[in-house]
Amino acid sequence: MTPGRLHGTGAQRLFVGGEWVEPDGGHYDVVDPATERPVAPAPEASREQVHAACAAAREALGPWSRTRPAERAAVLARAAGIIRDRAAAYTDLAVAETGATTATARGMQVGVAAARFRRYARVEPSEWPVEPQVNEAGPMGRAGVFGAVAVRQPVGVVACVTSYNNPWANPAGKVAPALAMGNTVVVKPAPQDPLSVYRMAEALEAAGVPRGVVNVVSGRATAVGEAVVASPDVDMVSFTGSTAVGRRIAEVCGRDMKRQLMELGGKGAALVLDDADLASAVAGIGTTFSFYSGQICTAPTRVLAARAVYDRLVEGLAAYVRRLTVGDPRARDTVVGPLISAAHRDRVESYVELGRKEGAVVVAGGERPPYEKGFYVAPALLADCTNDMRVAREEIFGPVVVVIPVDDEEEAVTLANDSEYGLIDYVWSGDVARAFRVARRLRAGGVGINTVGRNMEAPFGGFRRSGVGRDVGSYALHAYSEVQSLVWPG
């Protein structure tokens, strides 16, 4: 019997204080976005069970934070190995829960999760010397030389509230560095696809994580997430999701001065300058149509194209869209799977229609494929847009790209920065020095230069309403730690 499931039912249980606990609120069905059939029952936690999870994390904090970093790292390394060994089953579950294609689920969800646990199984220094300082005699004491060292300490109990678009890589990117720093965690997964997060908890349990260090509670009711965030046992909230929800979480955190790490929405501007390699730009921007079916905050969804290349770029993107196979994510030739739910499909379709009403030209896609089941929508390319249209300003979170013509580099920069968001922007130019110069003028947490690829050691986070704080690589260790100064007379 799988430890986290009820005997004979296949229904998932909560993970609280090292025990697999039957949920007070019963179960609800996780639905496969491709077939609309139930995947398995997911547990609905009560407020009392959420509080118990947070209390268990608080109780486990002292012993875990005092565990040698090398021992914590060994647990993470074993978890990485277990995830890798069970990758086939985990991939199948991720496809069923999210609608991601098999290749995406294998490589970018389960594979990235294993890589992140392996990354934080590397012990890094937690102390840094500070330059000695000579103090003159005064009211604080005699003259003297004072040495100091800065020490990273765990924040405490971290609530990890995760997104639906990647139930493996996103939680792993929170849990692994938090545990490496000696924190304990309470994970609240997205209600659409929580089962993968419970499999991650099982891998950590098998890897030897002590009781209470990792807890997972789920539910469709907003009260579950609210109880996690508001718990007096929680010291920090790490959230990935919409800006609207992030605001509400920030308000709660602000009342108790809780630490926050917020990775919120995006409306990535892709500046295609007049000397750009158009084939490269089309390939990069085209990932919006396929990667997670556009359900990704880092996607280059708002294209600002120089008029000299505008027509050719639109033609290239339209041809790209028409080549994409939309359908069963388990089929080998499928590139675009379904969206996460019927409600989200309706939302994306409403934006395509809104674009038409605003004056955009739907060059390709946007229609619903003729399948009997599944939450599918054909990727859509909207041209002749302006930056004041709602489709150009609001995060659609689907396979929709809007293209806006610009007269010159200056206008491209101005329009790119005319946004509530600032997560990741992109610049395509044949002149690398020019591209770097433009990139530094963009108000975004990251800028891809002639690429949509990422360096997974580079800091990740957003400006403005795209978030607060930075993580990834060593920056995540800083994010999940407090810095303490130790000072002594020399």
N, C-alpha and C positions, 0 to 999 in steps of 0.2 A: 504493500500500500504506500502511495506517495504520502510523506508525512503531513503535508499541508491540507490534505483532502479528507472529507468525511468518509468513513468506511461504507462502500457500496453505493455511494451517490455521485462521486466525482465532484461534489460541491467544495469549493475552496473555503478554508478557514483563515481567520486572522492570525497574525504572528505577534504575540504580545508577551514580553518578558521571557522569551525563550520557549514559550508554549504555543501550540496551535489550538486556537480557541474558537469555539462555535460562535457565530455572530448573533448578537441580541436582535438585530433588525432583520434577520432572515437573509435571503439571497435575491439577486436579480440576474437576469441573463445578459452575458456579454454576447453581442451580435457580430457575426462575420459580415463585414461591409460588402463582400463580393457575393455572398449567397443569401444574406439576410436570415440565415439560420443561426440558432444559438450555438455558441462555442462551448460554454460551460457556465455554471452559476458562480457569481462572484459575491463575496460577503458584504453585508451592510452593517457597519459598526454603530454602536450606540455612543452617546457622549461619554457614558461611564467607561466604556472600553477604550475610547480615545484617551481619557484621563489616566486610565490604568497603564496604557502604553507609554505615555509621557512620564508617569511616575517610575515605571520600570527603567526607562532610559536615565532618569535622574539618579536612581539607586546604583545603576551600573557605571555611572560616569567616573566616580572616584577610582575604583580599581582599574578600569580601562585606561584612564588618562595617566595612571602611574605605571602601566605596562611598558616595558622597554620598546622603543620605536621599532627595533628589529623584529620583535615578536609580533607586533601589529602588522608589520610589512609581510611577515610570513603568512599570516591569515589571508591577506589580500592576494598574495601570490597563489596560494592554494585555491582560493575562489576563482581566480582567473583560469587556472587549469581545469577546474570543474566545469565552468561555463564553456570552455573550449571543447572539452570532452563530450558535453551534452548539446553541442551546437546544433545538430540536426533536429532534435526534438524541439529545442528552443526556437529555432527558425520557423518550424511549422506552426508553432503557437503564435509567434509574432505575425506571420502572414494572416492567420485566421483572425487575430484580434484587430489588426490595423489596416489590412488590405494592401500592405506594402508588397511589392513583387518579391519573389523568393530571393533573387540576387541582392536586393536592397536589404531585406530582413537579415540575410546571412552576413553580408559584409558590413553594412552601415549601422545595423542595430546590434545584433548579438556579437559580431566581431569587434565592433568598437567598444562595447561594454567590457569584453575580456581584455582588450588592450588598455582600457582605462584602469582596471584593477591591477593589471601588470605594471602600469606606469607608476602607480602610487605605492607599489611594493618596493620602491626604491627609497632608501632612507636618505634624507637630505639634512644638512645642518640646520639647527633650530636656534643657534646663538650667533651673534655678530658683535665683534668688539666695536666700541665707540671711541673716537679720538679722545685721549685724556685732556682735561681742561685744568688750567691754573686759575684758582680763585684768589682774589685779594681778600685781606682780612676785612671783616665787616660784621654786621649784626647777626649773621648766620654762623659765625665762628671764626677761627683763626685762618690765616692764609694756608693754602695747601693745594696739592695736586689730586684731582679726583678722576679715578678710572670709572668706566661703565661698560656694561654689555647689554645688548638688546636680546631678549629671549621671547620666542614664540610660545604661547600657551594656548591650550584648547579653549574655544569659546564656551562650550558646555553641551547642552542638549540642542541638537539642530533638527528643526522640522524641515523635511525635504518634500516640497509640494511639486509634483512633476507633471509634465505635459503629455498629451495623448499621441503626439506625432512620432515619438520614439521612446517606447516604454523600456528600452534596454540602455541605450547610450546616455539618455538624459538622467535617469536615476543614478547610473554608475558614475557619471561626472560629478554628482553631488556626494553620494555615499562614500566612494573610495577616498577622496581627499579629506573628507570630514573624519572618517575613521583613522586615516593615517596620522592626523594631527591629534588624535586622542579624544575626539568628541564621540558622543553616542547619538543615534539618529532615530527619528520617527518618520517613516515615509508615508505620505498620503498620495497614492498614485491617481492618475486621471480615471474617472469612472468608466470611460469607454473601453479601456484595455489594461486593467490592473493585474491580470493573471500572470503576465511576464514578470512583474515586480515580485510577486510571491515566489516565482521560480528563482529569482535572484536571491531572495531571502533564504530559500532552501540551500542554494549553493554556498552562501555564507555560513549557514548553520553547519553544513557538512565540512566546511573549511575550518571549523573550530571557533567561530566567533562566540564569545561568552554570552550567557543569558542576559537579555535586556539591552545589549549594545545596539542591536538592530531590531526595530519593530516596524510592522507594516499594518496599517488600518485603511480600509477603503469604504466607499459608499457613494451612492448617487446624490444623497441629500447634501446640500451646502453646509448643513450643520456639522457634518463630519470634518470638513476642512476648517471651518470656523473654530471648532473646538481645539483642533491641533494648534492653530496659529495663536489662539488666545490663552492656551494653557500656561499657568504660572511656572510650570516646570521647563518650558521652552525658552532658551536664551537667544536663539537665532532662527530666522526663517529664510530658507533658500527656495525661491519660487521661479518656475518657468511657465509662462502663459501669457494671457492677454494683459494689455495695459490697464483695462478697466478693473480686472480682478486684482492686479498688482497694486492699484491705488487703494483698494479696500484693505488689503493685507497691510500696506504701509501705514494706514491709519491706526490699525490695531497695534502694530509694532511700535508706533510712535508713542502710544500711551504708556508703555512700559519700557521704552528705550531699548527695545530688542534690536539686535544686529540684523541687517537685511542684506540679502544678495538677490537682486531682481534681474532676470533676463526676460524682457517683455517683447512687445510687438516690433515689427519692422516694415518698412516700405522702401526697400533697397533701391537706390538710384544707380543706374548703369549709364555712365557717360561714354558715349561712343563718339570720339572726336573725328575730325575730317581725315586724319591720317591713319585711322585704325585698320587692323587686319580684320576684315568683316567676317571671314570664316571663323576666326577665333571668337569674335563677339557673338556670332549666332550660336555657336556651340555652347558658350558659357551661359548666355541668357536663356537658351533653350532648355537648360536643366530645370528651370522653373516649371516647365510644362510636365516634366516626368518625375523628378526626384521627390518622393513622398507625395506625388500628385499635387505638387505646389504647396503642400501643407508644411511650410518651413519658413521661419521668420527671417532667415538670411537670404532668401531668394531675390535675385535682381528683377523685381517686378515692374519697375518704373524706368523706362528707357528714355534717355535724353540724347537724341541723335542729331548730329550736325546735318544741316540740309544737304550738304554736298554728298552725303552717303545715305541719306534717309530712305529714299526709294529702294535702293539696293538692299539695305538692311531689312526693311519690311518684307521685301520679296523673299529674302533668305530665311527669315523667321517663319513666314507663311509656309514655305516649302518644308521646313523642319517640322512644323506642326502636322502637316498632312502625311508625313512619313511615320508618325507615331502610332503604334498599335495600342489601342485602349481595350482592356478586357480582363479576363481572369488572371489574377496576379500569380497564380501557380503555373500558368502556361509559359513555356520557355521564351516565346517571342513577344510576350507582353512587355510594354515599356511603361504604360500608365495604368495603374490600378484604380480602385474606387476611392472616393472620399470616405471619411470616417463614419458618417451617418447620413440619413435622409435629410435631417434638418440642415446639416452643413451643405449638402448638395443643393438644397433649395436656396440657401443663402448665396452660394457662389453663382448660381444661375440668375438670381435676382440682381447681382452686380453686373453681369453681362448685359442684361436687359436695361439696367440703369445707364450703362455706358452708351447704349444705343440712344436712349432718350436724351442724354447729355450732348449728343452730337458726334460721338466716336463712331468709327467705321469698324465693324466686326469683319476683319479680313479673313479669318479662318476660325473654325471650331465654335465652341460655346453651346452646341446642341447636346441633347441627351442621347447617347447611343441606344440602339433598339434592342436592349437586353431585357428579358423578363424580370430578372432579379439583379440586385447590386446597385450601389449608390454612385453610379458613373456619371461623369460629365466630360465631354470632349474638351481638351485644352483650347483656350481662346486667346486670340491675338486681336487687340484693339488698337487701331491706328488713328492718326489725326486727332490725338487727344491734346488737352491743355492742362496745365498744372493745377488749375482751380477745380477741375472735375472731381467728384467724389471718388470715382474709380482710380484717380491718380493720387488721392490723399489718404484714403482709408485702407487699412490692411484687409485684403480679401481672403488670404490664407487658402488659396486654391490655385489651380493651373491657369492663371490669367495674367497676361503681360500687356501693359499699356505703353504705347510709343508716342513720344512728344518731340516734335521738331524744334531745334534751337538754331539760332543764327551763328553763334560763336562760342568759344570756350567760356567767356565771361558769363553769358546767359546760362550755359549749362551748369556752372558752379552755383550761380544764384538760385536757379530752380531746384537743384539738388538739395541745397540747404533750406529751401522753403518747404519745410515739412515738420510735423510734430515728432517724427521718429528720427533715429540716428544710430542704427545698429551696424549694418555693413553696407557700404557703397562700393562701386566698381568703376574703374577707368580703363578704357581701351584706347591706346594710342601707339603708333609705330615709333614714336620718340619717347624712350623710357624716361629721360630726364624731364620731359614735359609732363608725362604721366605722374611722376613723383611730385612735381610741383603742384599739379592740380589736386592730387590726393591729399596733400597737407592742408589744402584750403577747405576740405570737406568736413562737416561737423558730424562725424560718424565714429563709432568705436573701432571700426576696422575698415580698411579699403583694400579690395583686391585689384591688383594692377595686372591687366591682361590675363586674369585668371579668376575662376570662382573657387579655386582650391584654398585650403586653409593649412596653416602651420599649427599643429596641435600643441605647441609650447607657447605660442603667442597669446597675449592677454585677450580675453573675449568678454565683451559687454557693450553697452550702448550709451549714447548721449541722449539727452532730453528724455522723452517718454519711452525710450527703448530700454531703460533699465538703470540700475544702481549697482556699482561695483564691477569687479573683474574676476574671472576665474580662468581655468585651463592651465595646465603645466604647473610650474611653481607658483603662479599667481593664485591658483586655487588653494594652495597651502596657506598663503597669506589671508585669503578670503575667509577660511575656516579657522582662523586663529586670532588671538589677541596678543599684542606686543607689550611685554613688560620690561621695564628698565631696572637694572640692578646697578647701584652706584656705591663706591667705596673710596676711602681715602688712600691715596697712593703713597 
